[in-house]
């Protein structure tokens, strides 16, 4: 990593927790585990009671339950015991949610097969209704337990800290525990984080192998950071990583058609809003009404972006600077327009022209782009996709006024370049609409 890039990363490290700061204490972890156990126990008890009534109502709908024989209750009790076993197995599994759910389904099928063998082998009384319902009850219960575990279970995450850079450490979760090979066992962790780029000794490799065989998840540190934070660290991004669907010409054509359709459908609402805002700007701030500025687009191409003017005009020859919080140049009317993103609506014209998309990295000024590329070489990768009115970095990090904030936005932009797809675009647009309604995050 270059010395220039390390400076803003170092500043971010000062704002974040240090490596020692994210080591979890045993007391807090124990409290979280006790809470998770209490939630699972309550869930299993309540589900067992509900399933028991369901079995009785389905198997013996027209009978007096007090007049049933012991073997009737025994079969229901046996089915409930199987349900509880399946739920407890699902609660104890480790690893990613999808793999835990698959394993839990396999275990449930095996347990129910054993139940059927016992019933037939010992010629015990059984109800076909209870057997069929029991399997569906187990599958539903393990799915619910797996979801609850994903939300509430405190995963014990260990990290092989060999070769871990100080720049990476602040982006890891605070409860990540450095692995001590002399004190920890492979089964102690649900997730083991490894930097595969750095060489590992045989003892560390044996630990990682046993952790994977015991059902734990072994994750590459940069990949884990991406998954948890929605960021890609610049030093971990390469042009070959930009394999998202939006780089495919066919998909780009579909994205373009979606952009045009949304813009044309919303024009009857957008045009009156822009017209009223333009009249208010002319009355309070005079002309010009629109703010026109050169920005960097797809592949580094220059284009002119159009916005409603919200600030006092800059003096001729004044250097380009980013907008800061409570910027004195913003008028009261401009503050309202920015808060509800009304000033961005003229960029629909840029979308119609093909300069921009609805979703993508925000286009930057040429002067700022050159400056950022000198300190952050990965900044140029933002231009691998068309710029957008809104984007992943906009909804996750907001605006940027300095190199530290710009670096944070860049990491989100790199994540979008790497993972962009239709569903992510839909989520970003929905999040943007919610932000516009609330009027938050503007500068």
Rosetta blueprint (number, residue, H / E / L):
1 X L
2 X L
3 X H
4 X H
5 X H
6 X H
7 X H
8 X H
9 X H
10 X H
11 X H
12 X H
13 X H
14 X H
15 X H
16 X L
17 X L
18 X L
19 X L
20 X H
21 X H
22 X H
23 X L
24 X L
25 X L
26 X H
27 X H
28 X H
29 X H
30 X H
31 X H
32 X H
33 X H
34 X H
35 X H
36 X H
37 X H
38 X H
39 X H
40 X H
41 X H
42 X H
43 X H
44 X H
45 X H
46 X H
47 X H
48 X H
49 X H
50 X H
51 X H
52 X H
53 X H
54 X H
55 X H
56 X H
57 X H
58 X H
59 X H
60 X L
61 X L
62 X L
63 X L
64 X L
65 X H
66 X H
67 X H
68 X L
69 X L
70 X H
71 X H
72 X H
73 X H
74 X H
75 X H
76 X H
77 X H
78 X H
79 X H
80 X H
81 X H
82 X H
83 X H
84 X H
85 X H
86 X H
87 X H
88 X H
89 X H
90 X H
91 X H
92 X H
93 X L
94 X L
95 X L
96 X L
97 X H
98 X H
99 X H
100 X H
101 X H
102 X H
103 X H
104 X H
105 X H
106 X H
107 X H
108 X H
109 X H
110 X H
111 X H
112 X H
113 X H
114 X H
115 X H
116 X H
117 X H
118 X H
119 X H
120 X H
121 X H
122 X L
123 X L
124 X L
125 X L
126 X L
127 X L
128 X H
129 X H
130 X H
131 X H
132 X H
133 X H
134 X H
135 X H
136 X H
137 X H
138 X H
139 X H
140 X H
141 X H
142 X H
143 X H
144 X H
145 X H
146 X H
147 X H
148 X H
149 X H
150 X H
151 X H
152 X H
153 X L
154 X L
155 X L
156 X L
157 X E
158 X E
159 X E
160 X L
161 X L
162 X L
163 X L
164 X L
165 X L
166 X H
167 X H
168 X H
169 X H
170 X L
171 X L
172 X L
173 X L
174 X L
175 X L
176 X L
177 X E
178 X E
179 X L
180 X L
181 X L
182 X L
183 X L
184 X L
185 X L
186 X H
187 X H
188 X H
189 X L
190 X L
191 X E
192 X E
193 X E
194 X E
195 X L
196 X L
197 X L
198 X L
199 X L
200 X L
201 X L
202 X H
203 X H
204 X H
205 X H
206 X H
207 X H
208 X H
209 X H
210 X H
211 X H
212 X H
213 X H
214 X L
215 X L
216 X L
217 X E
218 X E
219 X E
220 X E
221 X H
222 X H
223 X H
224 X H
225 X H
226 X H
227 X H
228 X H
229 X H
230 X L
231 X L
232 X L
233 X L
234 X H
235 X H
236 X H
237 X L
238 X L
239 X H
240 X H
241 X H
242 X L
243 X L
244 X L
245 X H
246 X H
247 X H
248 X L
249 X H
250 X H
251 X H
252 X H
253 X H
254 X H
255 X H
256 X H
257 X H
258 X H
259 X H
260 X H
261 X H
262 X H
263 X H
264 X H
265 X H
266 X H
267 X H
268 X H
269 X H
270 X H
271 X H
272 X H
273 X H
274 X H
275 X H
276 X H
277 X H
278 X H
279 X H
280 X H
281 X H
282 X H
283 X H
284 X H
285 X H
286 X L
287 X L
288 X L
289 X L
290 X E
291 X E
292 X E
293 X E
294 X E
295 X E
296 X E
297 X L
298 X H
299 X H
300 X H
301 X L
302 X E
303 X E
304 X E
305 X E
306 X E
307 X E
308 X E
309 X L
310 X L
311 X E
312 X L
313 X L
314 X L
315 X L
316 X L
317 X L
318 X L
319 X L
320 X L
321 X L
322 X L
323 X L
324 X L
325 X L
326 X L
327 X L
328 X L
329 X L
330 X E
331 X L
332 X H
333 X H
334 X H
335 X H
336 X H
337 X H
338 X H
339 X H
340 X L
341 X L
342 X H
343 X H
344 X H
345 X L
346 X L
347 X H
348 X H
349 X H
350 X H
351 X H
352 X H
353 X H
354 X L
355 X L
356 X L
357 X E
358 X E
359 X E
360 X L
361 X L
362 X L
363 X L
364 X L
365 X L
366 X H
367 X H
368 X H
369 X H
370 X H
371 X H
372 X H
373 X H
374 X H
375 X H
376 X L
377 X H
378 X H
379 X H
380 X H
381 X H
382 X H
383 X H
384 X H
385 X L
386 X L
387 X L
388 X E
389 X E
390 X E
391 X L
392 X H
393 X H
394 X H
395 X H
396 X H
397 X H
398 X L
399 X L
400 X L
401 X L
402 X L
403 X H
404 X H
405 X H
406 X H
407 X H
408 X H
409 X H
410 X H
411 X H
412 X H
413 X H
414 X H
415 X H
416 X H
417 X H
418 X H
419 X H
420 X L
421 X L
422 X H
423 X H
424 X H
425 X H
426 X H
427 X H
428 X H
429 X H
430 X H
431 X H
432 X H
433 X H
434 X H
435 X H
436 X H
437 X H
438 X H
439 X L
440 X L
441 X L
442 X L
443 X L
